Amino acid sequence: MKILCVCLSSTLQRAINFEDVKLAEVNRSKNYIQDASGKAVNSARVLNQLEKGCVKFLCTAGRDNSKEFEALAKNDGLDYELVKIPGKIRECWTLIDQKNGTTTEIVVGEPSVNGYDYSRAEKKLLARVKSLSKKVDGVLLAGSRPSFFNEELCAQIARLVALEGKLFMADYFGRDLQKTLDVCTPEIIKINSEEFVKTFVNESFVPDGSSLEEWKALDLQKQISIVSERLGNTVVVTRGKDSTYAAKCGFFYECPVEKITPVNTTACGDSFSAGFLYEFLTSGSVKESLQKGTWCAARNAERVRTGDVE
């Protein structure tokens, strides 16, 4: 099996361990772990742990600190390609408060560089997606699109994968997903419940014969089933500590989450995506894919590192 993970927002991730975080005071950490990250990169790390060598990730990366990012990716044994752009890779700090059992993410976005023509990087990225898609069984595009990239970029990536006849999994939402649906339908859409509502519970997806008010009033299970039937695909909606919902062409599924004591919940969704996609490409079973994704998310939550199930 071969999988390509595409990330438009690479990240330097630091998971920092504190015994007790106190606001408005000096807090000294016990230790920290640093990783190459970004939603699709986290998923790639998990996929590589599920099956060594099954995954490659492709992402954009600011030149100024890309060497640090590459060193971390190499240390994990990940296969990757970078499309270099000016500036720095964004950074994310996860503060783990052991006493209160909480995790807090602080994300510092990558700024655009005045005067740079980002269309050149977009063309290179699209060319690599087209080439690499020929060699894989499935493609995952996950995470946010930096505002300096063309708002059509996610849709263009999805369309290229569709033209190659490969399975495409979309782990993004809102306008980017709506634009994707204008040109093709991802075989799998995986988002959380808040993202689902923002993307689909609006005027553009009101079922025939219903009003917007009636559409909003339906329970989430029914809404997911209707959207998946209309699109003719699989829609997966994670709900944090609550069971995960999914529907394939209108047929509804539900999978309970594992009851665990979490350490770091960052990248649980990315770990779920990795497990779900891996099993779906293996068996084609939504039920088994939900179980595999749930297992990966739980194992990730039990660890300090992001995107780690070993």
KOLDREN-298313 format. One record per residue (C-alpha): chain; residue in one letter; x, y, z. Coordinates in pm, 1 decimal, padded with zeros to 6 digits, m for minus. Example, Ala and Ser with C-alpha at 12.3 -4.5 7.8 and 13.67 -1.06 7.14 Angstrom:
! KOLDREN-298313
<node cadena="A" residuo="a" px="01230.0" py="m00450.0" pz="00780.0"/>
<node cadena="A" residuo="s" px="01367.0" py="m00106.0" pz="00714.0"/>
This chain:
! KOLDREN-298313
<node cadena="A" residuo="m" px="00000.0" py="00000.0" pz="00000.0"/>
<node cadena="A" residuo="k" px="00117.1" py="00351.2" pz="m00083.4"/>
<node cadena="A" residuo="i" px="m00034.1" py="00675.8" pz="00048.4"/>
<node cadena="A" residuo="l" px="00046.9" py="01040.7" pz="m00020.0"/>
<node cadena="A" residuo="c" px="m00022.8" py="01298.9" pz="00251.1"/>
<node cadena="A" residuo="v" px="m00036.6" py="01662.8" pz="00139.0"/>
<node cadena="A" residuo="c" px="00008.3" py="01949.2" pz="00385.0"/>
<node cadena="A" residuo="l" px="m00021.3" py="02320.4" pz="00302.1"/>
<node cadena="A" residuo="s" px="00072.5" py="02437.3" pz="00653.9"/>
<node cadena="A" residuo="s" px="00382.3" py="02260.1" pz="00780.8"/>
<node cadena="A" residuo="t" px="00453.0" py="02317.7" pz="01148.9"/>
<node cadena="A" residuo="l" px="00729.0" py="02293.7" pz="01406.4"/>
<node cadena="A" residuo="q" px="00548.9" py="02139.5" pz="01701.9"/>
<node cadena="A" residuo="r" px="00663.2" py="02151.4" pz="02063.8"/>
<node cadena="A" residuo="a" px="00473.5" py="01951.7" pz="02324.7"/>
<node cadena="A" residuo="i" px="00576.3" py="02104.4" pz="02659.1"/>
<node cadena="A" residuo="n" px="00513.6" py="01920.9" pz="02985.3"/>
<node cadena="A" residuo="f" px="00419.7" py="02113.8" pz="03301.5"/>
<node cadena="A" residuo="e" px="00326.2" py="01978.3" pz="03642.8"/>
<node cadena="A" residuo="d" px="00084.9" py="02268.9" pz="03692.3"/>
<node cadena="A" residuo="v" px="00024.5" py="02567.6" pz="03462.3"/>
<node cadena="A" residuo="k" px="m00056.4" py="02889.4" pz="03647.2"/>
<node cadena="A" residuo="l" px="m00167.6" py="03199.1" pz="03458.8"/>
<node cadena="A" residuo="a" px="00016.8" py="03529.5" pz="03515.0"/>
<node cadena="A" residuo="e" px="00309.2" py="03344.1" pz="03673.3"/>
<node cadena="A" residuo="v" px="00644.0" py="03202.7" pz="03560.0"/>
<node cadena="A" residuo="n" px="00591.5" py="02839.2" pz="03457.8"/>
<node cadena="A" residuo="r" px="00892.0" py="02609.7" pz="03422.5"/>
<node cadena="A" residuo="s" px="00845.7" py="02297.2" pz="03215.0"/>
<node cadena="A" residuo="k" px="00954.2" py="01945.2" pz="03310.0"/>
<node cadena="A" residuo="n" px="01056.0" py="01866.4" pz="02950.5"/>
<node cadena="A" residuo="y" px="00942.4" py="01906.9" pz="02591.9"/>
<node cadena="A" residuo="i" px="00933.5" py="01710.6" pz="02266.9"/>
<node cadena="A" residuo="q" px="00977.2" py="01869.1" pz="01924.7"/>
<node cadena="A" residuo="d" px="00839.0" py="01724.8" pz="01601.1"/>
<node cadena="A" residuo="a" px="00789.0" py="01799.3" pz="01235.0"/>
<node cadena="A" residuo="s" px="00416.1" py="01855.9" pz="01224.1"/>
<node cadena="A" residuo="g" px="00108.4" py="01987.7" pz="01044.7"/>
<node cadena="A" residuo="k" px="m00212.3" py="01784.3" pz="01014.4"/>
<node cadena="A" residuo="a" px="m00106.7" py="01572.5" pz="00716.3"/>
<node cadena="A" residuo="v" px="00245.7" py="01534.1" pz="00857.1"/>
<node cadena="A" residuo="n" px="00102.2" py="01400.7" pz="01184.1"/>
<node cadena="A" residuo="s" px="m00110.0" py="01156.6" pz="00984.1"/>
<node cadena="A" residuo="a" px="00196.1" py="01050.7" pz="00785.2"/>
<node cadena="A" residuo="r" px="00387.4" py="00975.0" pz="01107.3"/>
<node cadena="A" residuo="v" px="00104.9" py="00749.8" pz="01226.9"/>
<node cadena="A" residuo="l" px="00074.6" py="00577.5" pz="00889.2"/>
<node cadena="A" residuo="n" px="00447.4" py="00507.4" pz="00889.1"/>
<node cadena="A" residuo="q" px="00409.3" py="00348.9" pz="01232.1"/>
<node cadena="A" residuo="l" px="00120.9" py="00133.6" pz="01108.6"/>
<node cadena="A" residuo="e" px="00325.9" py="00017.2" pz="00808.6"/>
<node cadena="A" residuo="k" px="00684.7" py="00126.1" pz="00756.7"/>
<node cadena="A" residuo="g" px="00741.9" py="00284.4" pz="00417.7"/>
<node cadena="A" residuo="c" px="00375.8" py="00303.1" pz="00315.5"/>
<node cadena="A" residuo="v" px="00355.7" py="00683.8" pz="00314.3"/>
<node cadena="A" residuo="k" px="00517.2" py="00994.1" pz="00171.6"/>
<node cadena="A" residuo="f" px="00426.9" py="01349.1" pz="00266.0"/>
<node cadena="A" residuo="l" px="00446.1" py="01655.3" pz="00045.6"/>
<node cadena="A" residuo="c" px="00429.5" py="01998.7" pz="00200.0"/>
<node cadena="A" residuo="t" px="00523.4" py="02362.0" pz="00160.4"/>
<node cadena="A" residuo="a" px="00791.3" py="02491.6" pz="00397.4"/>
<node cadena="A" residuo="g" px="00946.7" py="02828.3" pz="00475.5"/>
<node cadena="A" residuo="r" px="01315.5" py="02827.4" pz="00385.1"/>
<node cadena="A" residuo="d" px="01436.7" py="03006.9" pz="00697.8"/>
<node cadena="A" residuo="n" px="01383.0" py="02713.0" pz="00933.2"/>
<node cadena="A" residuo="s" px="01315.7" py="02423.0" pz="00695.0"/>
<node cadena="A" residuo="k" px="01643.2" py="02247.2" pz="00787.8"/>
<node cadena="A" residuo="e" px="01518.1" py="02199.8" pz="01142.0"/>
<node cadena="A" residuo="f" px="01189.0" py="02061.8" pz="01009.8"/>
<node cadena="A" residuo="e" px="01371.0" py="01823.4" pz="00773.7"/>
<node cadena="A" residuo="a" px="01600.4" py="01695.6" pz="01048.7"/>
<node cadena="A" residuo="l" px="01298.1" py="01606.7" pz="01262.1"/>
<node cadena="A" residuo="a" px="01123.2" py="01431.3" pz="00971.3"/>
<node cadena="A" residuo="k" px="01437.3" py="01231.6" pz="00891.7"/>
<node cadena="A" residuo="n" px="01472.6" py="01134.2" pz="01257.3"/>
<node cadena="A" residuo="d" px="01126.4" py="00976.2" pz="01233.2"/>
<node cadena="A" residuo="g" px="01224.5" py="00790.4" pz="00916.9"/>
<node cadena="A" residuo="l" px="00964.1" py="00971.7" pz="00710.1"/>
<node cadena="A" residuo="d" px="00974.7" py="00995.1" pz="00332.5"/>
<node cadena="A" residuo="y" px="00896.3" py="01349.9" pz="00224.2"/>
<node cadena="A" residuo="e" px="00926.8" py="01627.2" pz="m00032.8"/>
<node cadena="A" residuo="l" px="00923.9" py="01998.6" pz="00041.0"/>
<node cadena="A" residuo="v" px="00817.3" py="02285.1" pz="m00180.2"/>
<node cadena="A" residuo="k" px="01021.9" py="02574.1" pz="m00043.4"/>
<node cadena="A" residuo="i" px="00874.1" py="02922.8" pz="m00002.5"/>
<node cadena="A" residuo="p" px="01020.6" py="03236.1" pz="00158.3"/>
<node cadena="A" residuo="g" px="00990.2" py="03296.9" pz="00530.7"/>
<node cadena="A" residuo="k" px="00950.9" py="03057.4" pz="00820.4"/>
<node cadena="A" residuo="i" px="00754.0" py="02744.1" pz="00893.2"/>
<node cadena="A" residuo="r" px="00483.9" py="02823.5" pz="01146.9"/>
<node cadena="A" residuo="e" px="00521.2" py="02707.1" pz="01507.2"/>
<node cadena="A" residuo="c" px="00281.9" py="02546.2" pz="01752.1"/>
<node cadena="A" residuo="w" px="00324.8" py="02499.1" pz="02126.0"/>
<node cadena="A" residuo="t" px="00112.2" py="02248.1" pz="02315.8"/>
<node cadena="A" residuo="l" px="00107.2" py="02314.3" pz="02689.7"/>
<node cadena="A" residuo="i" px="00036.8" py="01994.9" pz="02883.9"/>
<node cadena="A" residuo="d" px="m00093.5" py="02062.9" pz="03233.7"/>
<node cadena="A" residuo="q" px="m00056.8" py="01736.2" pz="03425.1"/>
<node cadena="A" residuo="k" px="m00235.1" py="01853.2" pz="03740.3"/>
<node cadena="A" residuo="n" px="m00551.4" py="01961.9" pz="03559.8"/>
<node cadena="A" residuo="g" px="m00528.0" py="01707.4" pz="03277.8"/>
<node cadena="A" residuo="t" px="m00555.7" py="01968.5" pz="03002.8"/>
<node cadena="A" residuo="t" px="m00377.2" py="02053.5" pz="02680.1"/>
<node cadena="A" residuo="t" px="m00366.8" py="02404.2" pz="02534.0"/>
<node cadena="A" residuo="e" px="m00246.8" py="02474.2" pz="02180.8"/>
<node cadena="A" residuo="i" px="m00082.0" py="02801.7" pz="02083.4"/>
<node cadena="A" residuo="v" px="m00042.4" py="02833.8" pz="01706.5"/>
<node cadena="A" residuo="v" px="00166.8" py="03108.0" pz="01547.5"/>
<node cadena="A" residuo="g" px="00075.9" py="03131.8" pz="01178.2"/>
<node cadena="A" residuo="e" px="00324.4" py="03179.6" pz="00898.1"/>
<node cadena="A" residuo="p" px="00323.7" py="03538.5" pz="00765.4"/>
<node cadena="A" residuo="s" px="00325.7" py="03610.2" pz="00393.3"/>
<node cadena="A" residuo="v" px="00633.3" py="03766.4" pz="00236.2"/>
<node cadena="A" residuo="n" px="00559.8" py="04093.5" pz="00057.1"/>
<node cadena="A" residuo="g" px="00628.4" py="04086.9" pz="m00314.6"/>
<node cadena="A" residuo="y" px="00665.8" py="03709.4" pz="m00348.5"/>
<node cadena="A" residuo="d" px="00467.5" py="03539.0" pz="m00624.7"/>
<node cadena="A" residuo="y" px="00322.0" py="03235.7" pz="m00448.3"/>
<node cadena="A" residuo="s" px="00173.0" py="03108.1" pz="m00773.1"/>
<node cadena="A" residuo="r" px="00514.5" py="02965.3" pz="m00859.9"/>
<node cadena="A" residuo="a" px="00511.9" py="02747.4" pz="m00548.9"/>
<node cadena="A" residuo="e" px="00151.0" py="02646.7" pz="m00619.1"/>
<node cadena="A" residuo="k" px="00240.2" py="02531.2" pz="m00971.9"/>
<node cadena="A" residuo="k" px="00532.1" py="02325.9" pz="m00841.8"/>
<node cadena="A" residuo="l" px="00314.4" py="02173.1" pz="m00569.9"/>
<node cadena="A" residuo="l" px="00041.6" py="02080.1" pz="m00818.2"/>
<node cadena="A" residuo="a" px="00295.8" py="01927.1" pz="m01055.0"/>
<node cadena="A" residuo="r" px="00432.0" py="01708.4" pz="m00775.5"/>
<node cadena="A" residuo="v" px="00080.7" py="01606.5" pz="m00665.3"/>
<node cadena="A" residuo="k" px="00003.2" py="01500.3" pz="m01021.3"/>
<node cadena="A" residuo="s" px="00323.8" py="01300.0" pz="m01052.9"/>
<node cadena="A" residuo="l" px="00316.6" py="01138.3" pz="m00709.7"/>
<node cadena="A" residuo="s" px="m00054.6" py="01051.1" pz="m00731.2"/>
<node cadena="A" residuo="k" px="00024.6" py="00809.3" pz="m01012.7"/>
<node cadena="A" residuo="k" px="00231.8" py="00599.0" pz="m00770.9"/>
<node cadena="A" residuo="v" px="m00006.8" py="00570.9" pz="m00473.7"/>
<node cadena="A" residuo="d" px="m00337.2" py="00411.5" pz="m00379.6"/>
<node cadena="A" residuo="g" px="m00478.2" py="00708.4" pz="m00193.1"/>
<node cadena="A" residuo="v" px="m00417.3" py="01074.8" pz="m00114.2"/>
<node cadena="A" residuo="l" px="m00494.4" py="01264.5" pz="00205.8"/>
<node cadena="A" residuo="l" px="m00512.0" py="01644.6" pz="00198.6"/>
<node cadena="A" residuo="a" px="m00540.9" py="01773.2" pz="00553.5"/>
<node cadena="A" residuo="g" px="m00524.3" py="02104.1" pz="00731.8"/>
<node cadena="A" residuo="s" px="m00572.6" py="02470.7" pz="00667.6"/>
<node cadena="A" residuo="r" px="m00469.7" py="02663.8" pz="00358.7"/>
<node cadena="A" residuo="p" px="m00250.9" py="02967.7" pz="00434.2"/>
<node cadena="A" residuo="s" px="m00425.2" py="03283.3" pz="00314.1"/>
<node cadena="A" residuo="f" px="m00141.5" py="03370.5" pz="00076.4"/>
<node cadena="A" residuo="f" px="m00226.9" py="03065.0" pz="m00138.0"/>
<node cadena="A" residuo="n" px="m00495.7" py="03072.2" pz="m00408.0"/>
<node cadena="A" residuo="e" px="m00839.8" py="02989.3" pz="m00266.2"/>
<node cadena="A" residuo="e" px="m00881.4" py="02733.4" pz="m00546.7"/>
<node cadena="A" residuo="l" px="m00571.1" py="02535.7" pz="m00444.7"/>
<node cadena="A" residuo="c" px="m00741.1" py="02262.0" pz="m00240.5"/>
<node cadena="A" residuo="a" px="m00995.8" py="02206.9" pz="m00517.9"/>
<node cadena="A" residuo="q" px="m00717.0" py="02189.5" pz="m00775.2"/>
<node cadena="A" residuo="i" px="m00533.2" py="01925.2" pz="m00573.7"/>
<node cadena="A" residuo="a" px="m00849.9" py="01719.1" pz="m00531.6"/>
<node cadena="A" residuo="r" px="m00926.7" py="01743.3" pz="m00902.6"/>
<node cadena="A" residuo="l" px="m00578.3" py="01623.0" pz="m00999.7"/>
<node cadena="A" residuo="v" px="m00613.3" py="01319.1" pz="m00773.8"/>
<node cadena="A" residuo="a" px="m00959.3" py="01245.9" pz="m00913.7"/>
<node cadena="A" residuo="l" px="m00827.0" py="01258.8" pz="m01270.5"/>
<node cadena="A" residuo="e" px="m00567.4" py="00996.4" pz="m01173.8"/>
<node cadena="A" residuo="g" px="m00850.8" py="00776.1" pz="m01046.4"/>
<node cadena="A" residuo="k" px="m00707.9" py="00754.5" pz="m00694.0"/>
<node cadena="A" residuo="l" px="m00897.9" py="00763.7" pz="m00366.4"/>
<node cadena="A" residuo="f" px="m00902.6" py="01112.9" pz="m00214.3"/>
<node cadena="A" residuo="m" px="m00965.0" py="01190.2" pz="00152.2"/>
<node cadena="A" residuo="a" px="m01040.5" py="01550.8" pz="00248.3"/>
<node cadena="A" residuo="d" px="m00968.1" py="01658.6" pz="00605.0"/>
<node cadena="A" residuo="y" px="m01052.8" py="02028.1" pz="00570.1"/>
<node cadena="A" residuo="f" px="m01374.8" py="02227.3" pz="00573.9"/>
<node cadena="A" residuo="g" px="m01558.5" py="02548.5" pz="00495.1"/>
<node cadena="A" residuo="r" px="m01499.5" py="02741.3" pz="00175.2"/>
<node cadena="A" residuo="d" px="m01208.0" py="02519.6" pz="00067.2"/>
<node cadena="A" residuo="l" px="m01422.9" py="02206.1" pz="00090.5"/>
<node cadena="A" residuo="q" px="m01718.7" py="02376.2" pz="m00078.8"/>
<node cadena="A" residuo="k" px="m01495.1" py="02476.9" pz="m00369.1"/>
<node cadena="A" residuo="t" px="m01365.6" py="02119.8" pz="m00388.5"/>
<node cadena="A" residuo="l" px="m01720.2" py="01987.6" pz="m00415.8"/>
<node cadena="A" residuo="d" px="m01776.8" py="02220.6" pz="m00710.9"/>
<node cadena="A" residuo="v" px="m01520.0" py="02025.2" pz="m00916.4"/>
<node cadena="A" residuo="c" px="m01518.7" py="01671.6" pz="m00769.7"/>
<node cadena="A" residuo="t" px="m01636.4" py="01465.7" pz="m00474.5"/>
<node cadena="A" residuo="p" px="m01379.2" py="01323.6" pz="m00230.9"/>
<node cadena="A" residuo="e" px="m01439.4" py="00954.6" pz="m00162.8"/>
<node cadena="A" residuo="i" px="m01397.7" py="01035.6" pz="00206.4"/>
<node cadena="A" residuo="i" px="m01466.3" py="01360.2" pz="00392.1"/>
<node cadena="A" residuo="k" px="m01347.3" py="01357.8" pz="00753.1"/>
<node cadena="A" residuo="i" px="m01418.9" py="01662.9" pz="00970.2"/>
<node cadena="A" residuo="n" px="m01537.6" py="01734.1" pz="01323.3"/>
<node cadena="A" residuo="s" px="m01894.0" py="01823.9" pz="01418.6"/>
<node cadena="A" residuo="e" px="m01834.2" py="02200.0" pz="01431.9"/>
<node cadena="A" residuo="e" px="m01667.7" py="02192.6" pz="01089.5"/>
<node cadena="A" residuo="f" px="m01954.1" py="01985.4" pz="00945.9"/>
<node cadena="A" residuo="v" px="m02212.4" py="02239.4" pz="01056.9"/>
<node cadena="A" residuo="k" px="m02010.8" py="02531.7" pz="00918.8"/>
<node cadena="A" residuo="t" px="m01970.1" py="02357.4" pz="00582.7"/>
<node cadena="A" residuo="f" px="m02300.9" py="02183.3" pz="00521.6"/>
<node cadena="A" residuo="v" px="m02576.6" py="02321.4" pz="00744.0"/>
<node cadena="A" residuo="n" px="m02646.3" py="02625.6" pz="00529.4"/>
<node cadena="A" residuo="e" px="m02855.9" py="02735.9" pz="00234.0"/>
<node cadena="A" residuo="s" px="m02642.2" py="02561.8" pz="m00029.9"/>
<node cadena="A" residuo="f" px="m02711.2" py="02214.3" pz="00114.1"/>
<node cadena="A" residuo="v" px="m03076.9" py="02240.1" pz="00211.7"/>
<node cadena="A" residuo="p" px="m03249.3" py="01916.8" pz="00097.3"/>
<node cadena="A" residuo="d" px="m03516.4" py="01947.3" pz="m00170.5"/>
<node cadena="A" residuo="g" px="m03856.7" py="02018.8" pz="m00022.2"/>
<node cadena="A" residuo="s" px="m03715.5" py="02153.0" pz="00304.9"/>
<node cadena="A" residuo="s" px="m03654.6" py="02499.5" pz="00441.0"/>
<node cadena="A" residuo="l" px="m03327.4" py="02617.2" pz="00594.8"/>
<node cadena="A" residuo="e" px="m03492.5" py="02614.5" pz="00935.7"/>
<node cadena="A" residuo="e" px="m03603.3" py="02252.8" pz="00890.5"/>
<node cadena="A" residuo="w" px="m03253.1" py="02155.1" pz="00773.2"/>
<node cadena="A" residuo="k" px="m03093.2" py="02315.7" pz="01080.1"/>
<node cadena="A" residuo="a" px="m03345.6" py="02147.5" pz="01308.9"/>
<node cadena="A" residuo="l" px="m03253.0" py="01793.0" pz="01202.6"/>
<node cadena="A" residuo="d" px="m03024.8" py="01598.8" pz="01434.6"/>
<node cadena="A" residuo="l" px="m02661.4" py="01554.5" pz="01332.6"/>
<node cadena="A" residuo="q" px="m02701.8" py="01185.7" pz="01247.3"/>
<node cadena="A" residuo="k" px="m02973.2" py="01264.4" pz="00993.2"/>
<node cadena="A" residuo="q" px="m02779.1" py="01556.9" pz="00846.9"/>
<node cadena="A" residuo="i" px="m02468.2" py="01343.6" pz="00792.6"/>
<node cadena="A" residuo="s" px="m02672.5" py="01066.9" pz="00630.5"/>
<node cadena="A" residuo="i" px="m02841.3" py="01313.4" pz="00393.5"/>
<node cadena="A" residuo="v" px="m02511.9" py="01476.7" pz="00291.7"/>
<node cadena="A" residuo="s" px="m02339.8" py="01143.5" pz="00226.5"/>
<node cadena="A" residuo="e" px="m02636.4" py="01018.2" pz="00023.4"/>
<node cadena="A" residuo="r" px="m02645.2" py="01338.4" pz="m00180.1"/>
<node cadena="A" residuo="l" px="m02269.7" py="01327.4" pz="m00246.0"/>
<node cadena="A" residuo="g" px="m02255.6" py="00950.7" pz="m00292.9"/>
<node cadena="A" residuo="n" px="m01950.3" py="00917.6" pz="m00068.3"/>
<node cadena="A" residuo="t" px="m01838.8" py="00852.6" pz="00289.6"/>
<node cadena="A" residuo="v" px="m01866.4" py="01134.5" pz="00544.9"/>
<node cadena="A" residuo="v" px="m01698.0" py="01088.4" pz="00884.2"/>
<node cadena="A" residuo="v" px="m01760.9" py="01330.2" pz="01171.1"/>
<node cadena="A" residuo="t" px="m01556.3" py="01309.8" pz="01490.3"/>
<node cadena="A" residuo="r" px="m01707.0" py="01449.6" pz="01810.4"/>
<node cadena="A" residuo="g" px="m01423.4" py="01466.0" pz="02063.5"/>
<node cadena="A" residuo="k" px="m01506.6" py="01256.1" pz="02369.6"/>
<node cadena="A" residuo="d" px="m01837.5" py="01143.9" pz="02215.8"/>
<node cadena="A" residuo="s" px="m01887.2" py="00861.7" pz="01965.6"/>
<node cadena="A" residuo="t" px="m01788.4" py="00915.9" pz="01603.1"/>
<node cadena="A" residuo="y" px="m02059.3" py="00938.2" pz="01336.9"/>
<node cadena="A" residuo="a" px="m02022.8" py="00832.6" pz="00974.6"/>
<node cadena="A" residuo="a" px="m02241.1" py="00761.9" pz="00675.3"/>
<node cadena="A" residuo="k" px="m02172.2" py="00599.0" pz="00339.7"/>
<node cadena="A" residuo="c" px="m02418.4" py="00688.2" pz="00065.0"/>
<node cadena="A" residuo="g" px="m02683.2" py="00751.0" pz="00330.8"/>
<node cadena="A" residuo="f" px="m02617.1" py="00441.9" pz="00544.3"/>
<node cadena="A" residuo="f" px="m02536.4" py="00553.7" pz="00899.3"/>
<node cadena="A" residuo="y" px="m02263.1" py="00421.1" pz="01131.8"/>
<node cadena="A" residuo="e" px="m02165.4" py="00503.4" pz="01487.9"/>
<node cadena="A" residuo="c" px="m01846.3" py="00407.5" pz="01670.6"/>
<node cadena="A" residuo="p" px="m01785.3" py="00464.2" pz="02043.1"/>
<node cadena="A" residuo="v" px="m01457.9" py="00621.0" pz="02155.1"/>
<node cadena="A" residuo="e" px="m01224.6" py="00443.7" pz="02396.7"/>
<node cadena="A" residuo="k" px="m01240.3" py="00546.8" pz="02760.9"/>
<node cadena="A" residuo="i" px="m00884.3" py="00644.1" pz="02849.5"/>
<node cadena="A" residuo="t" px="m00692.3" py="00890.4" pz="03063.8"/>
<node cadena="A" residuo="p" px="m00557.0" py="01137.2" pz="02804.4"/>
<node cadena="A" residuo="v" px="m00210.2" py="01289.7" pz="02823.5"/>
<node cadena="A" residuo="n" px="m00206.2" py="01502.6" pz="02506.3"/>
<node cadena="A" residuo="t" px="m00511.0" py="01521.5" pz="02278.3"/>
<node cadena="A" residuo="t" px="m00332.3" py="01724.5" pz="02008.7"/>
<node cadena="A" residuo="a" px="m00336.7" py="01540.5" pz="01671.9"/>
<node cadena="A" residuo="c" px="m00599.0" py="01288.1" pz="01780.2"/>
<node cadena="A" residuo="g" px="m00803.4" py="01384.8" pz="01473.6"/>
<node cadena="A" residuo="d" px="m00497.2" py="01345.3" pz="01250.0"/>
<node cadena="A" residuo="s" px="m00424.6" py="01005.4" pz="01404.3"/>
<node cadena="A" residuo="f" px="m00788.2" py="00905.2" pz="01347.3"/>
<node cadena="A" residuo="s" px="m00760.3" py="01007.8" pz="00981.0"/>
<node cadena="A" residuo="a" px="m00448.5" py="00795.4" pz="00938.6"/>
<node cadena="A" residuo="g" px="m00606.1" py="00486.5" pz="01090.3"/>
<node cadena="A" residuo="f" px="m00933.3" py="00528.7" pz="00903.8"/>
<node cadena="A" residuo="l" px="m00765.1" py="00577.2" pz="00565.7"/>
<node cadena="A" residuo="y" px="m00522.3" py="00288.6" pz="00618.5"/>
<node cadena="A" residuo="e" px="m00800.7" py="00043.6" pz="00702.9"/>
<node cadena="A" residuo="f" px="m01034.1" py="00176.1" pz="00432.8"/>
<node cadena="A" residuo="l" px="m00770.2" py="00117.3" pz="00166.1"/>
<node cadena="A" residuo="t" px="m00710.4" py="m00229.1" pz="00311.3"/>
<node cadena="A" residuo="s" px="m01063.0" py="m00358.1" pz="00363.6"/>
<node cadena="A" residuo="g" px="m01307.0" py="m00099.2" pz="00226.9"/>
<node cadena="A" residuo="s" px="m01514.4" py="m00144.4" pz="00544.9"/>
<node cadena="A" residuo="v" px="m01644.6" py="00174.3" pz="00707.1"/>
<node cadena="A" residuo="k" px="m01710.4" py="m00011.3" pz="01033.6"/>
<node cadena="A" residuo="e" px="m01356.8" py="m00149.6" pz="01056.6"/>
<node cadena="A" residuo="s" px="m01209.4" py="00181.6" pz="00943.1"/>
<node cadena="A" residuo="l" px="m01392.2" py="00364.1" pz="01222.9"/>
<node cadena="A" residuo="q" px="m01255.8" py="00114.2" pz="01472.7"/>
<node cadena="A" residuo="k" px="m00900.1" py="00152.8" pz="01343.9"/>
<node cadena="A" residuo="g" px="m00922.8" py="00531.2" pz="01344.1"/>
<node cadena="A" residuo="t" px="m01062.4" py="00527.5" pz="01697.9"/>
<node cadena="A" residuo="w" px="m00779.5" py="00301.2" pz="01815.0"/>
<node cadena="A" residuo="c" px="m00517.0" py="00533.9" pz="01664.2"/>
<node cadena="A" residuo="a" px="m00675.7" py="00843.1" pz="01820.5"/>
<node cadena="A" residuo="a" px="m00682.7" py="00679.8" pz="02164.0"/>
<node cadena="A" residuo="r" px="m00319.4" py="00566.3" pz="02145.3"/>
<node cadena="A" residuo="n" px="m00214.2" py="00916.9" pz="02039.4"/>
<node cadena="A" residuo="a" px="m00401.3" py="01073.2" pz="02332.5"/>
<node cadena="A" residuo="e" px="m00211.7" py="00850.7" pz="02575.7"/>
<node cadena="A" residuo="r" px="00125.2" py="00987.9" pz="02460.9"/>
<node cadena="A" residuo="v" px="00306.7" py="01320.4" pz="02488.8"/>
<node cadena="A" residuo="r" px="00411.8" py="01325.4" pz="02122.6"/>
<node cadena="A" residuo="t" px="00172.2" py="01438.9" pz="01852.2"/>
<node cadena="A" residuo="g" px="00092.7" py="01183.3" pz="01585.0"/>
<node cadena="A" residuo="d" px="00231.0" py="00885.7" pz="01777.6"/>
<node cadena="A" residuo="v" px="00066.6" py="00545.1" pz="01828.2"/>
<node cadena="A" residuo="e" px="00366.8" py="00325.6" pz="01907.7"/>
